[in-house]
C-alpha cells in the first residue's frame, strides 16, 4: 500500500496545481483535467478502504473486514496489566507471535502492506510483507483524507 497511498497523495496535490493553474495534463491519448486526476486518487483510497477483490479494508479498524493479525509487537501481545508476567523479546516471540488468534490489540488507523500483485491477502502475523503496519503506508493518506474532508466541507 505504500505506493498506492503515496501515489494517491501526489495525485491529490497535482490536481490542486492543475486546478489553480487552469491547465490540463497533456497525455499521449489526450488531456486530463484536475477532476479526473482527483477522481482517480479517490478510487485508490476507496481500494484501500475496501473497494477491492478481497472486500477488505487495509486500514486497520475501518469497516467490517480488516486485518486482525497485524505484524506489530504491541498489537500481538496482551497488556502487562492482564498477564502480569515478564515478557521479554524471547517470550513475546514464543508466546504471542506464532499464535493463530487475532491480535489482542487493534492498531486502529494503521495501513498494512496490502495484497500481492494478484489481489490476494493472507492475514497472518508472520506474513510481514502484507501485514506489517508502517508509517510510510499510512502518512500519505492523512493528506488525501484532509483534501477529501475539505471538499466535503465546501459542499455544505
C-alpha positions in Angstrom: 0.0 0.0 0.0 3.0 2.4 0.3 2.9 3.0 -3.4 -0.8 3.3 -3.7 -1.2 5.7 -0.8 1.8 7.8 -1.9 0.5 8.0 -5.5 -2.9 9.0 -4.3 -1.4 11.7 -2.2 0.8 13.0 -5.1 -2.2 12.9 -7.5 -4.2 14.9 -5.0 -1.6 17.6 -4.8 -1.1 17.6 -8.6 -4.9 18.0 -9.1 -4.7 21.2 -7.0 -1.8 22.5 -9.0 -3.8 21.9 -12.3 -6.9 23.4 -10.9 -5.1 26.6 -9.7 -3.3 27.0 -13.0 -6.5 26.2 -15.0 -4.4 23.8 -17.1 -4.8 20.2 -18.1 -2.4 17.3 -18.1 -1.5 16.5 -21.7 -1.0 12.8 -22.4 -0.4 10.8 -25.5 -4.0 9.9 -25.9 -5.5 13.3 -25.0 -5.7 15.5 -21.9 -6.8 15.0 -18.4 -8.3 17.7 -16.1 -7.8 18.1 -12.4 -11.2 16.5 -11.6 -10.3 13.3 -13.4 -7.0 13.1 -11.6 -8.7 13.7 -8.2 -11.3 11.1 -9.1 -8.6 8.5 -9.7 -6.9 9.3 -6.5 -10.1 8.8 -4.6 -10.6 5.5 -6.3 -7.3 4.4 -4.9 -8.3 5.4 -1.4 -11.6 3.5 -1.9 -9.5 0.5 -2.8 -7.5 0.8 0.4 -10.7 1.2 2.4 -12.3 -2.0 1.0 -13.5 -1.5 -2.6 -11.2 -4.3 -3.8 -11.5 -8.0 -4.7 -11.0 -9.1 -1.1 -13.7 -6.6 0.2 -11.2 -5.8 2.9 -10.1 -2.5 4.3 -6.3 -2.4 4.6 -6.8 0.5 7.1 -6.9 -1.4 10.3 -10.0 -0.8 12.4 -12.0 0.6 9.5 -15.1 -1.2 8.1 -16.4 -4.7 8.8 -13.4 -6.6 7.5 -9.8 -5.6 8.1 -6.5 -7.3 9.0 -6.7 -8.8 12.5 -3.2 -10.3 12.7 -1.1 -7.3 12.0 2.7 -7.8 12.2 3.2 -5.5 15.1 4.6 -6.4 18.5 2.4 -4.1 20.6 -0.7 -5.3 18.8 0.3 -9.0 19.1 0.7 -9.2 22.9 -1.7 -8.7 25.8 -1.0 -5.7 28.0 1.2 -6.2 31.1 -1.7 -5.5 33.4 -3.5 -8.5 32.0 -0.7 -11.0 32.0 1.4 -9.6 34.9 4.3 -11.7 33.8 7.7 -10.8 32.4 7.6 -10.5 28.6 11.0 -10.1 27.0 11.8 -10.5 23.4 12.0 -14.3 23.5 8.7 -14.6 25.5 7.0 -12.2 23.2 8.0 -14.2 20.2 7.4 -17.7 21.7 4.1 -16.9 23.4 2.5 -14.4 21.0 4.0 -14.1 17.6 3.1 -17.6 16.4 -0.5 -17.6 17.7 -3.3 -18.1 15.2 -5.8 -16.0 17.1 -6.3 -12.4 16.1 -4.2 -9.7 17.9 -5.5 -8.8 21.3 -4.9 -5.1 20.4 -6.2 -3.3 17.3 -3.8 -0.8 15.8 -6.6 1.5 14.6 -5.6 3.7 11.7 -2.6 1.8 10.6 -2.3 0.8 6.9 -0.8 -2.6 6.3 1.4 -3.7 3.4 -1.6 -5.0 1.5 -2.3 -7.6 -1.2 0.1 -9.2 -3.6 0.1 -8.5 -7.3 -2.9 -10.7 -7.8 -5.0 -9.1 -5.1 -4.5 -12.0 -2.6 -4.0 -11.2 1.0 -3.0 -13.6 3.8 -3.9 -12.2 7.2 -1.0 -14.0 9.1 1.2 -12.2 11.6 4.3 -13.8 10.1 3.5 -12.5 6.6 5.2 -9.2 7.3 5.2 -8.2 3.6 1.4 -8.0 3.7 0.5 -7.4 7.3 3.2 -5.0 8.7 1.9 -1.6 9.6 4.2 1.2 8.5 4.1 4.9 8.8 5.1 5.3 5.1 1.9 3.4 4.2 -0.3 5.5 6.5 1.1 9.0 6.4 0.3 9.9 2.8 -3.4 9.1 3.4 -3.6 11.8 6.0 -3.1 14.4 3.3 -5.6 12.7 0.9 -8.2 12.5 3.7 -7.6 16.2 4.5 -8.3 17.1 0.9 -11.4 14.9 0.8 -12.7 16.5 4.0 -12.0 19.9 2.6 -14.1 19.1 -0.5 -17.0 17.8 1.7 -16.9 21.0 3.8 -17.0 23.1 0.6 -20.2 21.3 -0.5 -22.0 22.4 2.7 
